[in-house]
Amino acid sequence: MYYDEKYFIIFPGGDRDKLSIVGLTPAMEYEINDYAVASRRDFSDINEAVDYAKELAKENGIKYVGDDDGYLD
């Protein structure tokens, strides 16, 4: 985790039946355009992002997926 990293909720691989988190540093934020973004909101705290993504997935009847850190990148 980087100090300035922001976390975004995405549809991994464009699969709209799943949600996950991607973390990007300010220098890499342009890469957000490479993802199918599920929420316009960004987060500075990974735990807040994961909790929100899980809640969003539950509300929409889709699956939350993540690795051991709770996010993909």
N, CA, C and O atoms as CSV, one atom per row, in Angstrom:
chain,resi,resn,atom,element,x,y,z
A,1,MET,N,N,0.838,-1.180,0.000
A,1,MET,CA,C,0.000,0.000,0.000
A,1,MET,C,C,0.880,1.240,0.000
A,1,MET,O,O,1.829,1.334,0.779
A,2,TYR,N,N,0.572,2.175,-0.858
A,2,TYR,CA,C,1.275,3.447,-0.917
A,2,TYR,C,C,0.500,4.489,-0.131
A,2,TYR,O,O,-0.723,4.400,-0.021
A,3,TYR,N,N,1.188,5.463,0.409
A,3,TYR,CA,C,0.551,6.485,1.221
A,3,TYR,C,C,-0.539,7.231,0.460
A,3,TYR,O,O,-1.618,7.469,1.003
A,4,ASP,N,N,-0.273,7.600,-0.786
A,4,ASP,CA,C,-1.219,8.395,-1.568
A,4,ASP,C,C,-2.139,7.551,-2.445
A,4,ASP,O,O,-2.874,8.099,-3.266
A,5,GLU,N,N,-2.113,6.243,-2.287
A,5,GLU,CA,C,-2.910,5.376,-3.146
A,5,GLU,C,C,-4.404,5.629,-2.936
A,5,GLU,O,O,-4.868,5.810,-1.810
A,6,LYS,N,N,-5.143,5.637,-4.044
A,6,LYS,CA,C,-6.599,5.731,-4.006
A,6,LYS,C,C,-7.164,4.403,-4.465
A,6,LYS,O,O,-6.566,3.705,-5.284
A,7,TYR,N,N,-8.319,4.065,-3.929
A,7,TYR,CA,C,-8.962,2.804,-4.245
A,7,TYR,C,C,-10.285,3.072,-4.956
A,7,TYR,O,O,-11.027,3.988,-4.603
A,8,PHE,N,N,-10.556,2.256,-5.957
A,8,PHE,CA,C,-11.752,2.407,-6.770
A,8,PHE,C,C,-12.488,1.080,-6.845
A,8,PHE,O,O,-11.863,0.020,-6.832
A,9,ILE,N,N,-13.808,1.131,-6.925
A,9,ILE,CA,C,-14.623,-0.079,-7.079
A,9,ILE,C,C,-14.821,-0.320,-8.564
A,9,ILE,O,O,-15.235,0.570,-9.307
A,10,ILE,N,N,-14.517,-1.540,-8.979
A,10,ILE,CA,C,-14.563,-1.880,-10.402
A,10,ILE,C,C,-15.328,-3.182,-10.635
A,10,ILE,O,O,-15.568,-3.959,-9.711
A,11,PHE,N,N,-15.700,-3.395,-11.890
A,11,PHE,CA,C,-16.191,-4.692,-12.343
A,11,PHE,C,C,-14.956,-5.410,-12.895
A,11,PHE,O,O,-14.475,-5.043,-13.966
A,12,PRO,N,N,-14.426,-6.427,-12.193
A,12,PRO,CA,C,-13.190,-7.070,-12.657
A,12,PRO,C,C,-13.371,-7.738,-14.018
A,12,PRO,O,O,-14.299,-8.519,-14.226
A,13,GLY,N,N,-12.480,-7.419,-14.920
A,13,GLY,CA,C,-12.553,-7.974,-16.271
A,13,GLY,C,C,-13.808,-7.552,-17.014
A,13,GLY,O,O,-14.187,-8.173,-18.007
A,14,GLY,N,N,-14.460,-6.484,-16.527
A,14,GLY,CA,C,-15.692,-6.013,-17.160
A,14,GLY,C,C,-16.910,-6.858,-16.830
A,14,GLY,O,O,-17.994,-6.609,-17.357
A,15,ASP,N,N,-16.749,-7.864,-15.956
A,15,ASP,CA,C,-17.837,-8.762,-15.564
A,15,ASP,C,C,-18.768,-8.043,-14.593
A,15,ASP,O,O,-18.412,-7.827,-13.434
A,16,ARG,N,N,-19.935,-7.679,-15.051
A,16,ARG,CA,C,-20.866,-6.899,-14.232
A,16,ARG,C,C,-21.620,-7.738,-13.203
A,16,ARG,O,O,-22.542,-7.243,-12.554
A,17,ASP,N,N,-21.235,-9.001,-13.052
A,17,ASP,CA,C,-21.784,-9.855,-12.006
A,17,ASP,C,C,-20.868,-9.906,-10.792
A,17,ASP,O,O,-21.151,-10.616,-9.827
A,18,LYS,N,N,-19.752,-9.142,-10.838
A,18,LYS,CA,C,-18.768,-9.139,-9.761
A,18,LYS,C,C,-18.273,-7.719,-9.502
A,18,LYS,O,O,-18.272,-6.874,-10.398
A,19,LEU,N,N,-17.854,-7.473,-8.266
A,19,LEU,CA,C,-17.218,-6.213,-7.888
A,19,LEU,C,C,-15.899,-6.510,-7.215
A,19,LEU,O,O,-15.746,-7.537,-6.553
A,20,SER,N,N,-14.944,-5.610,-7.384
A,20,SER,CA,C,-13.671,-5.705,-6.690
A,20,SER,C,C,-13.101,-4.299,-6.512
A,20,SER,O,O,-13.738,-3.304,-6.859
A,21,ILE,N,N,-11.903,-4.242,-5.970
A,21,ILE,CA,C,-11.213,-2.981,-5.683
A,21,ILE,C,C,-9.902,-2.953,-6.440
A,21,ILE,O,O,-9.218,-3.971,-6.551
A,22,VAL,N,N,-9.554,-1.789,-6.959
A,22,VAL,CA,C,-8.237,-1.579,-7.547
A,22,VAL,C,C,-7.619,-0.373,-6.845
A,22,VAL,O,O,-8.302,0.616,-6.580
A,23,GLY,N,N,-6.332,-0.461,-6.547
A,23,GLY,CA,C,-5.610,0.636,-5.916
A,23,GLY,C,C,-4.651,1.267,-6.909
A,23,GLY,O,O,-3.892,0.572,-7.584
A,24,LEU,N,N,-4.692,2.591,-6.993
A,24,LEU,CA,C,-3.828,3.309,-7.934
A,24,LEU,C,C,-3.146,4.481,-7.234
A,24,LEU,O,O,-3.776,5.212,-6.469
A,25,THR,N,N,-1.867,4.651,-7.499
A,25,THR,CA,C,-1.144,5.818,-6.993
A,25,THR,C,C,-1.499,7.017,-7.880
A,25,THR,O,O,-2.000,6.834,-8.989
A,26,PRO,N,N,-1.246,8.233,-7.406
A,26,PRO,CA,C,-1.556,9.401,-8.235
A,26,PRO,C,C,-0.897,9.352,-9.616
A,26,PRO,O,O,-1.496,9.776,-10.604
A,27,ALA,N,N,0.324,8.839,-9.685
A,27,ALA,CA,C,1.025,8.767,-10.967
A,27,ALA,C,C,0.378,7.770,-11.924
A,27,ALA,O,O,0.592,7.838,-13.134
A,28,MET,N,N,-0.408,6.850,-11.387
A,28,MET,CA,C,-1.022,5.810,-12.204
A,28,MET,C,C,-2.534,5.971,-12.349
A,28,MET,O,O,-3.184,5.110,-12.942
A,29,GLU,N,N,-3.110,7.053,-11.820
A,29,GLU,CA,C,-4.567,7.215,-11.855
A,29,GLU,C,C,-5.143,7.229,-13.264
A,29,GLU,O,O,-6.323,6.934,-13.455
A,30,TYR,N,N,-4.321,7.568,-14.250
A,30,TYR,CA,C,-4.813,7.537,-15.624
A,30,TYR,C,C,-5.242,6.126,-16.018
A,30,TYR,O,O,-6.044,5.955,-16.936
A,31,GLU,N,N,-4.716,5.122,-15.333
A,31,GLU,CA,C,-5.061,3.736,-15.636
A,31,GLU,C,C,-6.497,3.383,-15.262
A,31,GLU,O,O,-6.992,2.325,-15.652
A,32,ILE,N,N,-7.175,4.255,-14.509
A,32,ILE,CA,C,-8.563,3.970,-14.145
A,32,ILE,C,C,-9.412,3.787,-15.404
A,32,ILE,O,O,-10.428,3.094,-15.379
A,33,ASN,N,N,-8.989,4.411,-16.498
A,33,ASN,CA,C,-9.718,4.271,-17.764
A,33,ASN,C,C,-9.597,2.869,-18.351
A,33,ASN,O,O,-10.331,2.520,-19.275
A,34,ASP,N,N,-8.671,2.059,-17.817
A,34,ASP,CA,C,-8.514,0.675,-18.263
A,34,ASP,C,C,-9.503,-0.265,-17.572
A,34,ASP,O,O,-9.586,-1.443,-17.919
A,35,TYR,N,N,-10.241,0.247,-16.610
A,35,TYR,CA,C,-11.159,-0.565,-15.819
A,35,TYR,C,C,-12.605,-0.172,-16.085
A,35,TYR,O,O,-12.897,0.961,-16.467
A,36,ALA,N,N,-13.507,-1.133,-15.877
A,36,ALA,CA,C,-14.943,-0.852,-15.906
A,36,ALA,C,C,-15.309,-0.416,-14.482
A,36,ALA,O,O,-15.492,-1.257,-13.602
A,37,VAL,N,N,-15.413,0.886,-14.261
A,37,VAL,CA,C,-15.635,1.448,-12.935
A,37,VAL,C,C,-17.095,1.261,-12.523
A,37,VAL,O,O,-18.012,1.564,-13.287
A,38,ALA,N,N,-17.295,0.757,-11.309
A,38,ALA,CA,C,-18.640,0.482,-10.809
A,38,ALA,C,C,-19.181,1.616,-9.954
A,38,ALA,O,O,-20.391,1.705,-9.746
A,39,SER,N,N,-18.310,2.481,-9.456
A,39,SER,CA,C,-18.723,3.595,-8.603
A,39,SER,C,C,-17.828,4.791,-8.887
A,39,SER,O,O,-16.624,4.637,-9.090
A,40,ARG,N,N,-18.406,5.963,-8.903
A,40,ARG,CA,C,-17.618,7.184,-9.134
A,40,ARG,C,C,-16.826,7.594,-7.889
A,40,ARG,O,O,-15.920,8.425,-7.960
A,41,ARG,N,N,-17.174,7.012,-6.781
A,41,ARG,CA,C,-16.531,7.351,-5.510
A,41,ARG,C,C,-15.139,6.726,-5.431
A,41,ARG,O,O,-14.956,5.575,-5.828
A,42,ASP,N,N,-14.158,7.475,-4.921
A,42,ASP,CA,C,-12.842,6.905,-4.656
A,42,ASP,C,C,-12.592,6.935,-3.151
A,42,ASP,O,O,-13.229,7.691,-2.417
A,43,PHE,N,N,-11.671,6.114,-2.712
A,43,PHE,CA,C,-11.411,5.936,-1.288
A,43,PHE,C,C,-9.917,6.054,-1.012
A,43,PHE,O,O,-9.091,5.668,-1.839
A,44,SER,N,N,-9.580,6.587,0.149
A,44,SER,CA,C,-8.178,6.637,0.563
A,44,SER,C,C,-7.874,5.524,1.558
A,44,SER,O,O,-6.707,5.259,1.849
A,45,ASP,N,N,-8.898,4.876,2.078
A,45,ASP,CA,C,-8.740,3.793,3.046
A,45,ASP,C,C,-9.239,2.482,2.433
A,45,ASP,O,O,-10.398,2.387,2.028
A,46,ILE,N,N,-8.378,1.484,2.366
A,46,ILE,CA,C,-8.717,0.208,1.737
A,46,ILE,C,C,-9.885,-0.468,2.443
A,46,ILE,O,O,-10.762,-1.029,1.785
A,47,ASN,N,N,-9.909,-0.422,3.766
A,47,ASN,CA,C,-10.982,-1.089,4.498
A,47,ASN,C,C,-12.339,-0.456,4.211
A,47,ASN,O,O,-13.341,-1.160,4.081
A,48,GLU,N,N,-12.372,0.853,4.115
A,48,GLU,CA,C,-13.613,1.553,3.776
A,48,GLU,C,C,-14.063,1.173,2.364
A,48,GLU,O,O,-15.252,0.967,2.118
A,49,ALA,N,N,-13.107,1.084,1.444
A,49,ALA,CA,C,-13.429,0.705,0.065
A,49,ALA,C,C,-13.989,-0.710,-0.003
A,49,ALA,O,O,-14.980,-0.956,-0.689
A,50,VAL,N,N,-13.360,-1.633,0.704
A,50,VAL,CA,C,-13.816,-3.032,0.704
A,50,VAL,C,C,-15.210,-3.137,1.325
A,50,VAL,O,O,-16.081,-3.818,0.784
A,51,ASP,N,N,-15.417,-2.474,2.444
A,51,ASP,CA,C,-16.728,-2.513,3.097
A,51,ASP,C,C,-17.809,-1.960,2.178
A,51,ASP,O,O,-18.887,-2.542,2.059
A,52,TYR,N,N,-17.519,-0.836,1.528
A,52,TYR,CA,C,-18.497,-0.229,0.625
A,52,TYR,C,C,-18.770,-1.137,-0.577
A,52,TYR,O,O,-19.917,-1.281,-0.999
A,53,ALA,N,N,-17.720,-1.747,-1.125
A,53,ALA,CA,C,-17.890,-2.637,-2.278
A,53,ALA,C,C,-18.720,-3.861,-1.899
A,53,ALA,O,O,-19.577,-4.291,-2.671
A,54,LYS,N,N,-18.475,-4.417,-0.733
A,54,LYS,CA,C,-19.246,-5.574,-0.277
A,54,LYS,C,C,-20.713,-5.207,-0.097
A,54,LYS,O,O,-21.599,-5.975,-0.470
A,55,GLU,N,N,-20.968,-4.035,0.476
A,55,GLU,CA,C,-22.338,-3.563,0.670
A,55,GLU,C,C,-23.024,-3.332,-0.687
A,55,GLU,O,O,-24.178,-3.712,-0.882
A,56,LEU,N,N,-22.307,-2.714,-1.603
A,56,LEU,CA,C,-22.832,-2.451,-2.942
A,56,LEU,C,C,-23.138,-3.763,-3.670
A,56,LEU,O,O,-24.164,-3.885,-4.339
A,57,ALA,N,N,-22.257,-4.724,-3.536
A,57,ALA,CA,C,-22.475,-6.028,-4.168
A,57,ALA,C,C,-23.715,-6.705,-3.595
A,57,ALA,O,O,-24.536,-7.243,-4.338
A,58,LYS,N,N,-23.847,-6.675,-2.274
A,58,LYS,CA,C,-25.002,-7.297,-1.622
A,58,LYS,C,C,-26.307,-6.631,-2.068
A,58,LYS,O,O,-27.284,-7.314,-2.378
A,59,GLU,N,N,-26.317,-5.291,-2.099
A,59,GLU,CA,C,-27.515,-4.546,-2.507
A,59,GLU,C,C,-27.929,-4.850,-3.943
A,59,GLU,O,O,-29.110,-4.780,-4.284
A,60,ASN,N,N,-26.944,-5.190,-4.788
A,60,ASN,CA,C,-27.229,-5.416,-6.200
A,60,ASN,C,C,-27.232,-6.894,-6.591
A,60,ASN,O,O,-27.336,-7.224,-7.773
A,61,GLY,N,N,-27.118,-7.779,-5.607
A,61,GLY,CA,C,-27.184,-9.207,-5.852
A,61,GLY,C,C,-26.050,-9.741,-6.715
A,61,GLY,O,O,-26.239,-10.659,-7.514
A,62,ILE,N,N,-24.865,-9.150,-6.544
A,62,ILE,CA,C,-23.692,-9.622,-7.285
A,62,ILE,C,C,-22.605,-10.025,-6.293
A,62,ILE,O,O,-22.751,-9.804,-5.091
A,63,LYS,N,N,-21.535,-10.605,-6.780
A,63,LYS,CA,C,-20.481,-11.148,-5.933
A,63,LYS,C,C,-19.331,-10.157,-5.767
A,63,LYS,O,O,-18.919,-9.505,-6.726
A,64,TYR,N,N,-18.818,-10.054,-4.542
A,64,TYR,CA,C,-17.592,-9.296,-4.298
A,64,TYR,C,C,-16.426,-10.280,-4.367
A,64,TYR,O,O,-16.475,-11.341,-3.745
A,65,VAL,N,N,-15.384,-9.940,-5.113
A,65,VAL,CA,C,-14.184,-10.770,-5.197
A,65,VAL,C,C,-12.968,-9.919,-4.879
A,65,VAL,O,O,-12.904,-8.747,-5.249
A,66,GLY,N,N,-12.011,-10.514,-4.194
A,66,GLY,CA,C,-10.769,-9.828,-3.872
A,66,GLY,C,C,-9.721,-10.838,-3.468
A,66,GLY,O,O,-10.038,-12.000,-3.211
A,67,ASP,N,N,-8.468,-10.404,-3.410
A,67,ASP,CA,C,-7.398,-11.310,-2.966
A,67,ASP,C,C,-7.240,-11.185,-1.457
A,67,ASP,O,O,-8.116,-10.633,-0.790
A,68,ASP,N,N,-6.153,-11.681,-0.916
A,68,ASP,CA,C,-5.955,-11.658,0.533
A,68,ASP,C,C,-5.921,-10.248,1.111
A,68,ASP,O,O,-6.239,-10.046,2.283
A,69,ASP,N,N,-5.531,-9.266,0.283
A,69,ASP,CA,C,-5.511,-7.881,0.735
A,69,ASP,C,C,-6.868,-7.216,0.561
A,69,ASP,O,O,-7.067,-6.087,1.009
A,70,GLY,N,N,-7.805,-7.906,-0.088
A,70,GLY,CA,C,-9.132,-7.358,-0.277
A,70,GLY,C,C,-9.313,-6.638,-1.584
A,70,GLY,O,O,-10.402,-6.131,-1.851
A,71,TYR,N,N,-8.281,-6.568,-2.420
A,71,TYR,CA,C,-8.402,-5.894,-3.704
A,71,TYR,C,C,-7.478,-6.543,-4.717
A,71,TYR,O,O,-6.598,-7.323,-4.353
A,72,LEU,N,N,-7.677,-6.221,-5.989
A,72,LEU,CA,C,-6.971,-6.896,-7.061
A,72,LEU,C,C,-5.573,-6.375,-7.318
A,72,LEU,O,O,-4.639,-7.171,-7.418
A,73,ASP,N,N,-5.394,-5.073,-7.429
A,73,ASP,CA,C,-4.084,-4.488,-7.761
A,73,ASP,C,C,-3.495,-3.757,-6.579
A,73,ASP,O,O,-2.399,-3.205,-6.677
